[in-house]
Amino acid sequence: MSKSVETHYLHWTKLTKFIMTIRLFVVSKRLNSLLFLFVIVGILNGCAGFSTFFGSSGSNNGQVQDMRKDPRLKGVQFVNVDGEIANRLLSKRKQNVFPESFVNTAKSGYVLGAGDVVSVTLWEAPPAMLFATTVSGAANNGFAGQTTTFPEQMISGEGKINIPFAGTISVVGKTPQQVETSIVNALKDKANQPQVLVKVVANNTASVTVVGEVSASARIPLTSRGERLLDAIAAAGGVRQPVDKTTIQLSRANKLQTIALETIINNPTQNIVLQPGDVITAIIQPLTFTILGAISKNQEIHYESVGISLAQALARAGGLDDQRSDSRAVYVFRFEEADALNWATPPMLTAQGKVPVVYQINMNDPANFFVAQNFPVADKDVMYVSDASSVQLQKFTTMLFQSLYILKTFVPAIP
């Protein structure tokens, strides 16, 4: 027997049982209406149960609560959301911002590193003793003495450069001004009142990399001015997508953090000072939540990178269906960070180290409208609104009167 035929057969069997029960009641004339209702309920429960028999949008409040007893879900956390829980989650999200995660101070001056290219120019007062064969400074930069510009050289892997008559000079970790002093000290007993100018020709170490959804990926050199996040993004030509859909990811050493670009623009404290080696990635990361159950439409909804609250999420979904929903049973299913809350029981951890959590908020309590404004929605959340218990009773009552009408119409003997 095919599944379609089998399904129709089962439905016809259920309807036959139901009609026979009605006929039995009419013929006997001895059962009162309340007993009749109990008989019908018993038959329907014997068939499949209300929710299975009539169909539903999902689990009701009682069935969700029964998940606590399911051994397969041991370690899943069930949390009743109140003001304290919402504020703690919101505070946790606010802590995940750049100033708290990264150093936000500019270094005092540019520091040389291995791989940088430098140019060294030396000036010696007359009468020049060390570089006397050099062309007169009067013809070179206006100095009344002798000047010599040495060929450009890259700082070696050992962090050193070579200067004639001064030998090997260690320069890594020093500013150009400190290197100038080191060269002068090495030449002061050999040259006549030497003065030195060190110029960075190519900054190959103190730079940041900007990639992702920007106009042109680039490596941006840093200066002693202390460039910030938005400076680097602007130098890369800006982002290619709308600001409210762009997330900025910053990688520094062993830390990785993301934040909405709109937040950086609106909150200057997030526009932190960059450090050498930072990698900035502009990401177009669609943030979504899925809402199911007793609402106007089951759907996946996109939201802005700055985030939204539970109240905003419910409003965007069209709100609760006042004909079907149980406002006491609004649930959020989420894989939460392990340190997000103090768990009541030892938590179950996923392979990614997340904790499966079922948050419940009672929207029948007016005070929880304030709570819903603070409860933050997370990417890939699943929200579920349970059917009210009266929905199944309403379906049963509708079916009852429809069946009585059919019997009255097609079985004339029934008064």
N, C-alpha and C positions, 0 to 999 in steps of 0.2 A: 504494500500500500504506500503510495507517495506521501510525502510530508503534507502537501496541500490537502489531499483527501483525508488524511488522518486528522489534520487540524479541524477540518469541517465536521468530521465525525464526532470528535470530542466536544465541540461546541454544541452540536445537535443533541448529544447525549445529556449535556448539562441542561439545555433548555427543556428537554423531555422530562427530566427529573423535576425541574421547577414546575412545569405545567401539571404534572401528575400530583404534585403536592397541593397546588391550588385546587385541583379537581377534588382531591380528598377532603380538603377543608370545606368546600361548598356542599359536597354530598353529605358529609357527616352532620353539618349544622350544629355541632356541639363544641367546636373549638372557639374560644373567644379570640379577639384580634391580637392580644398580646402574645398568647400562646402560638398563634399562627406566625407571628414575627420570629419567635424563637425557633420554630421548626424550619422556617426558610433559612435563617442564619446558620443553623446547624447543617443543613444540606449544602449550603454554599461553602461553608468552612470544610465540610467533608470533601467537596470537589477540589478546591484549590486555595481557599482563603480569599479574603476580600481583595487585597491588592493584586493578587495573581489573577483572580477571576475577572475583576473589572479593569485591570491595568492601572498603572500609575507612572508618574514622572521619575520615580526612584524611591529610595528608602524613606520611610517616615521617621519622625523623631525617635520613637522607641527602637526602631531597628538600628539607627545610628548609635544610640546609647548601648545597645547590645553588643556593639563591636568591642567594648571593653572586656567582654567575657570570652571573646574568640581567641583560642590559643595561638592561632596563626598570626595574630596581631599583637602578641605580647611585646611590650616595649614601646608601642605607639603611645604618644602622649596626648591626653585629652585635657584641654585647658579652657576653662570658662573665662571669657574675656571681661575684665573690668578696667577701671581707670588706671590702676597700678600696672597691669599687664600691658595695656596699650602704651602708656608713657615709657615703660621700660624698653619696649620694642622700638619706639620712636627715638628714644635717646641712644639706643644701640646704633641705629641707622645714622644719626647725626654724628656719632663718634667716628664713623668710617669716612672721614673727610681728610683732605690733604694736609692741613696744618698740623693735625694730631698724628699723622702717619709719617711725615717727612720733615727733615730739617728745613727751616724756612728763613735762613739767613744767608746773606751774600758774603763771600770770602773777601778779605781785605786785599784787593789787588789780584791781578792775573798771575797764576803760578805756572811755571814752565813744566813740561813733561816730555818724556822720551818720545821722539817722533816729530816734535815741533821744529820748525825751521827758523833760525835766527840770523840776523845780520849785526855785526859788531863794527862800530866806527870808533877810532881812537884819535884823540887830539893831544898834541904834545907842544908845550910852550917853547918859544925860541930862547936860546938856541937849542934846536932839537938834537938830542944825543943818540936816540935809538932809531928814529925813522927820518933821518936827515935827508934822505934821497927822495922823500915824498914831495909832491908838488906843493907849493906854498898855499896855505889856507886862504890867503887873500883872493886867490882865484877859485877856492873851494869853500863855498858856504860862508864866506866872509870872516873866517877865523884868522886872527893875526898869529899864525903858528903853522904847524904841520899837521895834516889830517891823513889818516889812513883808514880805508874801508876794506875790511877783509871779506873774502868770498862768503856767500851764504853757506851755512852748514846746518845739517839736521842733527839734533841732539841724539846721541847714541843710546843704545839699549841700556848701557851702564849709567846713562844720565849725565854725560859729559860732553864738552866741546874743547877744541884745541885753539889756543891763541899763541901766535909767535912770540917767543921770549918769555911768555907767561906760563906756557906748558898746558897741562890738562886742567880744566876748571869744571868742578861739579856744579850743575845748574838745576837739576830736577828738584822740584819742590820749592824753588826760590822764585821771587818776582824778578822782572828784568832789572829793577833798581838794585836788588841785592846782588845780582850777577855783575852789574857794573862796579859795585864796590869791591867784589872779589877780584876782578881783573885789575882794578887800580892798585889794590894791595899787592898783587903779584908783580906789578911793574914799577912800583914807586921808587925802588932802588936802582932801576935800570933806565927809566925814561924821565924826562924833565917835566915835572908837574903834569902827569898824564890825566886826561879826562876821557871817560868812556860812555858811549851811547849804545845800548842794546835794544834792537828793534825786532819784534816778532813778525816774521814775514808770512809764515803759514801756521795757523793754529790748528794742529792736528789732534790734540788731546783734550783740550777744554772745549768740548762741543756737545750738543745734544742732537738726537735724531728724531725727526718728525715724519711719521708715515700714516697710512690709512686714508681716510676720506678727506684728504686735503688736496688743494689744487696741484701742488707739486711736492712730492716727498723730498726732503732735504736734510742735510746735516748743517746745523746752525752753530757757528762759533760763538763762544761766550766771551764776554769782556768783563772788566772790573766794574762795569756799571751794575751788573747783577740782573741779567735778563730773566723775565718771568714767563709763565706758561703762555699767556696770550701773546707775548712778544714772539715766541717761537712759532705759534700757530699763524700769526700774521705774516711772519717771514716766509712761511711755506705757502702763502697765497690764500690762507683762510680755508674754511671747510666748504665742501661741495654740496652738502645737504642742509636742510633747515636746521637752525640752531637747536630747536626744541626736540629734535630727533637724534641729536648727536651726543655721544658719550665720549669722554676723554679718559684714556687709560694711561697711567704713569707708572713706568717700571724704573726702579732705582735699587741697585744692588740686589738684595734678595726680597725686596718688597714690591708688591703689585697692588695698585688701587685704582678704582674707577669712580668717576663722578660726572654728572651731567654738565655739558658745556654751558647750558643756561644758568646753572648754579654758579659757575665760575664767573660768568659775566655779571650776574646780579649781586654776588657776594665777593667783594675785593679780597677778603681774607683767604679765599680759596686760590687766588692767583699767586701761587707761591714762587719763590726764587728757585731757578733751575740750578742743578749741579752737573758737573762734567759726567758724561756717560748716561744721562737720563734718556729714556726712550719714550716718546709721546706718541700715542696712537689714537687717531680719531676714528671712532667706531659708530656705524649705524646699526644699533642693536634693537630690533623691535621688541618692546616690552609688552607682554600680553597677560591677561588673566582670562580664565574660562568660567562662565557662570551657567549653572544648570538648575533644574528643579522647577519649583512653582513660581516662575516669573513669566513675563510676557513673551520672552524669546530666549531659548538656549543658544548661546553664542560665545565666540572668542572675541575679546575686545582689546584693541591696542590703546596704550596710554603713553603720556609724555615721559621723557627720561628723568625729569625732576621728581616723578612719583605722584601717586594719588592716595587718598584715604579710602577706607571701606565705605564711608558714606558716599563719596564721589563715585565709587565703583558701582554701588547699587543703583544710584541715580542714572548712570550711563546705560545700565542694563534695563532701564524702564521701571525700576522699583519693584516691590513685591506685588504679586497678584492677590488683591484683597479677597477674591473669590476662592482661592485655592491654598494660599501659603500659610504656614505656621510661623508667625513672626517671632516666636520664642526659639525657633530652631534654624538660625542662619549660621552656616558652617563655612570655615575656610580650611581647606586641606593644603598643607605646605610641607616641604622639606626644609627644615630650619637649621640654622647654624647650631653646632653643639653647645656653644656657650651663650646662646641667646637668652635663656631663662634658667632658673633653678628648677629642675625637673622633679616632679613628685615621686617618680619611680625610676629605676635604672632605664635609660633610654635605649631603644634599638637604633643602631647606626647603619646607614647604607654604605655601599662600597665607596662613596664619595665623602664619607664622614658626616653626613647629614642626619638629622633626627626627623622622622615623620611625625607631624603634629596635626591634631584636629582641634581647631579653635572654634568655640561656640559663643555666639553673642545673642542675647535676648533682646530683640528690637521691640518687644512688647513693653519694656521698661523705658519710660521717657528719658531717664538719666543716661541711658546707653546711646542716645543720639549724640551726646558730647563725646562718649567713648569712641563711637564710630568715626568721628572726625579726626581722632588721633591715631587710630589703628592703621598702620601703613600696609598697603598692598605690596606684595613682592612679585617679581617676575615669575610667570608660570603657575601662579596660585590657581586652585580650583575652588570656586565658591558654590555652595549647594544650599538651596532653600527647600526645606521639607514641606510636603503636603500637610494641610491641616487634617486632623482625624475626622472632621465632619465631611470631608470630600468623599470618602468612601461611602459614608452613610447616605449622602446625597445621591451618589450614583446608584446605590441599592434602592432608594426610594423611587428614583426615576424609573428604574427597571421594573419595580413592583407595579407601579401604576400603568406602565406600558403593557405589561403582561396581563393585568386585569382587563385592560381595554381590549386586548386581542381576544381573550377568553369570552368577554361579553359580546364581542362582535361575531365570533365564529362558532361559539357554543351557545345557542339561544336558550338551552334549557337552564343555563345558570342565571338566577334572578339578579 
